[in-house]
Amino acid sequence: MVLKQLIYLTALAREGHFGRAAEACNVSQPGLSTALRQLEEDLGVPIILRTQRFKGFTPQGELVLNFARKVLDEESTLRQQLEQGTAALAGRLKVGVVPSVMPMLPVLTGALCTRFPLVSIEALSLTEHDIQRKLLDLELDVGLTLLSTGLVPNIRATRVLYTENYTFLTPSDGPMSGRPLVTWEDVAGMPLALLKKNIRTREIIDRQFAAAGCSPTPQIETDSILSLCAHVGSGHWSTVLPRSYLHPFGPPRGTTAIPLPNSASTEEVGVVVYDRELLPPVLQAFLSITEEVEILHELRRLNDPADTAEPEAAGS
């Protein structure tokens, strides 16, 4: 078994096609296929399901694939650690973020890139489950996610960043505008646009309504928070959003944000990683940033501090 074979195997898993995998590895398709058949002979087990085309992996092949990903990840981490002593920190960090938390990301990435200008970042908007799956497959370095869904084995949280609260976004000239506070019962009776029920944030919002003894009947349902803001801006609907989503820019033009009380359990937003001994230097740097940066303090500094009903920091 050699690294080249493991590289070919992970490329095949990623591309799902022998020809594309060979092209990604800059080898001929016969060369890639021969190397993978040799790996099967060396291990004495079938790895790949074949007909005329790639059909997936055998159960033994899934074990080999997981092993290959871990070996290649540790080999990459070792190279980065060896290079770190002779050069400034550089590399690419892949971050998975649930949509409601994405507006908070620049507070962390800004601090990281200011300290390490040669670091680049790839940020993907993903569900909680996709973040954990991609961490396990070593397709991500780190995730920012809601922790209430629970973590699967080998995924661990390194820090709770803050506790999320929710806000009522309504037209500036609407009947609720100007009120310092609204209740969930008040909101349930308004014309509403909400996220779709299969989205985790909507599940949390529905739980808040249920805890207050009411149920919303939204006229508009969408999978886009941007679409929700646009509908409220039209003047016809109101919505409920995570307060963190409004931090970078404030309420959209023509709308007003009014705090909502927490009627049900609060939601912790945290940093999660694949639990491994060797961490890539770029990931180590990012985790250090998450420990050092007081994310809510930075958000208050970037925004008008007049609205003091912020989400609570962890441990506050």
N, C-alpha and C positions, 0 to 999 in steps of 0.2 A: 504494500500500500504506500502510495506517494501522494504528496500534496496536490500534484497535478490532477490525479484521479478525483480527489475530493472537490477540487475547484470545478471540474467538469460535472460532477454529480449535483452540486448546488446550483450550477448554471442551468442544468436540465430541469430541476425543480422550479426554478424561478421563471424560466421561459416556457416550460411545458411543451417543448418541441425540440427534436434533435437538431434540426437545421439551424434554428435561431440560437440554440445553446452553443453550437459549434462556432457560429458567427461571433457571438459574444466573447468566446474564449480565443478567437483568432486562430482556429484550427479547422481542418477539414472535417466534414461530418463522419466519414469513415474513421478518421483518426480518433475522434471523440468516442464513437461507438466501440471501437477496438479497446480503448483504454478502460471503458466502463465494463466491457465483458471480461477483461483481465482482472478488474477489481472483484467481480463476482466469482471468478475462478480462484482468486487468492483467498477470499473469505469462505468459499465453499457453500454459498447460499445464493438464491436468486434475489436480485435487488429490484429490477425494473420489470414492469408488466409491459409486454410488447405484443403487437400484432404487426401491421404494416407501419404503425406509428406509435408514439409514446402514449401509454394508457395509465400511467401512474406508477406507484411503488408497491412492492410487496410489504407485508408487515415487517419482515427482516430489513427490507430496504428503508422503511421509515426510521428504524433504529440507526442504520448506517448514515442516513441523511442527517439526523440530529447530531450524531457524533461528528460528521464532517463539518457542520456549521460551527460547532463548539471549537473544534481544532483550528479551523480557519480564523475564527474570531480571536482565539488566544494567540495565534501566530501574528495576526495583525496588531494586537495589543502589545505583544513583545517587541515588534519592530518599532512601534511608536515610542515605547518606553526607552529603547536603546537610542533612538534619535533625539529624544527630549533633552538628553544631557549635552547635546552639541548644537542645538538650534532652538529658536523660539518655538513655542507651542503652536502647532498648526494641525489641521485636519478638518473633517466634516462631521458634524453632529446631526443625527437624525432624531427628530422629536415628534412624537405623536400627541395630539392635543384634542380633547373633546371640544366641540364648537363653542360652548358657552364660556370656556376658559381661554380661548384663543386671544381675545383682546388683552389678557394679562401677560401674554408671553413676551412682548417687547421689553417689559421691565427687566426680565431675566436675560434675554438674549442681548439687550443693549449693554448691560453690565458685562456680560461675557466677552462680547466683541470689542468693547472699549479696552478691556484688560488684555485681550489676546487678538490683535487685529488680523492675524493670519488664519483664524478659525472661521469656517463657513457653516451655515446652518440650513438644513432642509426641514421645514415644518409642515406636517400633514394633519388635516382635520379628520379625525376618526372617532368611531364609537368607543366606549369603554372596553367592550369585548375585543374589538379589532386591535386596540392598543396592546392588550395583554397577549393576544395571539402573535402579533408581530414582534413583540419583545421576546417571546419564547422561540420564535423562528430566527431571532437575531437580525431582523429586518429593521428594527428600531434600536436606538441607544437608550432612550428615556421617554417616559410618558407623563403628561399632566392630565389628571383625570379625577372624577368623583370616586371616593373610596367606599361609598355605601354599597356598591354592587358586590364587594368582596373580591379578594385576590386569589387567583388560582395558585397551585403549588409552583414554586420557583420564581414567583414574582413578589417583590417586597416593596413596601413604601419606605422612602428615606426621610420624608418630612411632610407634615401637614402645612400647607401654605396659608390657607385661610378657610373660614367657614362662610358658605354662600347664603345670602338672603335674597329676597325677591322684591320686585318693584312693580307698581301698576303704571303703565305708560298709556296716556290718554290724550286726546286732542286738547290743545291749549284753550280753546273756546268751548270745551265740553262741560257738561253739568258737574263733573267732579273736580274740574280745574280750580285751583286756589285752596283746596282742602289740605291741611297739614298731614292727614292720615286717612286712609280708607281701610275698611275691613274686607275680608274675603267674601262675606255675605254681600257687601256693596258691589263688589266686582262681579260676582256671579250673575247679578241682574242686568249687567251692561251688555250691549252688542260687542261680542268678542271675536278676535282672531287669535288663535293659539297654535302652538306646535302640534304636530300629529301625535296620536296616542302611542305610536311605537318608538317614540324618542324618549330617552331617559329623563330629560328635563321636564317633559310634559307629565311623565309619571309622578315626578316629585311635586309638581304644581297641583296635580289632581289630588295627591295625598294631603296637601295643605287645605284645599277646598273641603275634602271629606272630613278633616279634623275640625273644621269650622262648621260642620253640619250642613253643607250646601254642595251643589254640583253645577258646573258651568254648562252651557249649551252653545258652544262657539258656532258662529256662522261661517267662519273661514278657518281652515286647518291647512298648515303648510309645513314643510321640512326646513324652511329657511328663516332664520332670525331676521335677516335683512328684509325679507318679504313682510314679516310682521311689522317692522318699523315703517315700511312703506304704506301698509294698510292703515296704520294709526295716523300717519302723516296726511292721508287722504281726508281725514276728518270724520270718517264713518264708523270706525271701530276703535276699541281699546285692546290692550294685551297685558300679559304678565311675563316679565323677563327676569333672568338673573341680574342682580344689580351690577355685577362685575362687567357685564356686557356693555354698559353705558359709560364706564369709566374713561376710556380714551377720548371720547368726543362729547360726552354729555347727551342729553335727550335730543333726538333729531328735531330739526326746525318744525315749528308748529305743534309740538307735543310737550307734555309735562310729565315728569316722573314723580310719583307719590309713594312713599314707603308703605310696605305691607307688614303686618306683624307675623312672627313665626308661630303658626298654629300647630305645626308638627315638628318632628325631629329635624335638626339642621343637617346640612350636607357639607362634609369636609372635602376640600380640594387638595390633592397631594401629588407628590412626585413619586413615580414608581419605576423600578428597573428590574431587569433580569438578575437574579441572585447568583453571582459568580465571584470567584476569588480575584481574578485579574480584571480590573476596569481600565478601559482605554483612557489615556491621559486627558483627552478632550472631555470625556464624560466625567472624570474626576474633577476637572475644572468647573464644569457646569454644576455639579452637585455642591461644590464649595460655594458657588455663587448663590444657589438656592438657600444655603444656610446663612449666608452673610446679608443678603438683601432683605430688608423688611418691605415686603411687596406692597402692603397697604400704605405705608409711609411714602413710598415712591409714587404711588398713584395719587395720593393727596397732593404731593408736590407738583405733579404734572397737571392737576386739574384744580378748578376753583374749590377751595376748601369750605365754602359757605355751607354746602350740604354735608352735615356731619354724621348722617345716619349711614355709616360705612358698614360693609361686611366685617365681621369680627375676625381679628387675627387669631391664629391658633394659639391657645394657651393664654389668651387675654381674658 
